[in-house]
């Protein structure tokens, strides 16, 4: 069984930064692609970023491109989503997921407000 546990969310002012973490257990991460999604209140879940297993550069939603950076630290079996210049529209519950097998974490809340 694969488990994904996100952390690092919180309340931040517009223009601020946060780094989300996702610890993966039950499987090694180098051979898998992982995604980040988010869901704002009353809205559908949306794609944020994809961190490829192949080492190819991550892909990002247009809304976060040039502000978010997805990465991984294999030795810690941890994925990261570094978020800069946060905006109120970035508010939501952020999930990491492994598409192969459709594994999801429980999410971590990010709130951007002044």
N, C-alpha and C positions, 0 to 999 in steps of 0.2 A: 504494500500500500504506500502511496506517495502522499506526503503531507506538505502543504505550503502555508507558511505563517507570515503574514505581513505585519509590519510595525513602522513607526516613524511619523504617523499622521499627527495632526494637531491643528490648532488655530494660528493663523499667520496673517499679517497685514498684507494688503496689496503691494506688490513689488518685492515681497519677501521670498525666502527660499526654504525648501524642505528636502530631506532625503528619505525616501521610503526604502525599506528593506524587505526582502522576502526570503526566509530561510526554507530550504527544500530538504526534506528528509525522506528516507526510503528509496532514494535513487540518486545516482550521481548526475550532476547537471551538464557536464561537457557535451554530451551527445544529444541534448534536447534543446529545441527552441522554446522560449517562454514569451508570453505576452503580458502586457499590462492593460487593464480595462478600468473604466470608472463609470459610476452611475450617480447622477445628480437626482435630487428629490423630484419625483414626478416625471422623470425622463427615462428613456431607455438606456441600457448599458451601452457604452461606446468604447471602441478601440482607442488606445492611447499610444502604445509602442510595442514593437516586436524586437526581441533580442535573439538573433539567429544562433543556432548551434554551430554553424559553419564558420563563424568569425566574420561573416559579411557584416557590413555596417548596419546598425539598427534602422528600422523603419519607424516613422512617427506619423501620427495624425497631423494634418495641416495646422490644426489649432494649437499644437504644442511644439511644432517644429522650431528649432533654434532656441527653445527655452528649456526643454527636458532632455535628459541624457540617460539612456538605459545602459546598464553594464552588469557584469557578473564577477564575482570573486570565487573561483572554483575551489580554492583551498578551504573556504568557509561555507561552501555550498549555499551561497547567498547571491540573490539578485538585488540590484539597486535601481531606483528611479530617482535621479537627482532633478529637482524642479527649481527653476529660477524664474524671477519676475512673475510671480504668481498673480493671477487675476481672480476676481470673484467668480467668473465662469469656470474656474478650475475646481470649485467646490464639489465634493462628491465622495463617495465611498470607492476607494481604489483597491483593485484586486490584482494579484498575479495569478497566472494560469499557465498550465502546460497543455497545449492543444492536443498533443498525443495522449490519449486516454481521458481527455477532458477533466483534468484536475484543477480545482480552484481553491484559493485560500478563503478566509472568512472576511477579508477586507480590512482596510484601515481608513478612518475618516480624515479627510482634509477639508478644512474650512478656511476660506480666504475672505476676511472681512476686516473693516477698520473699526 
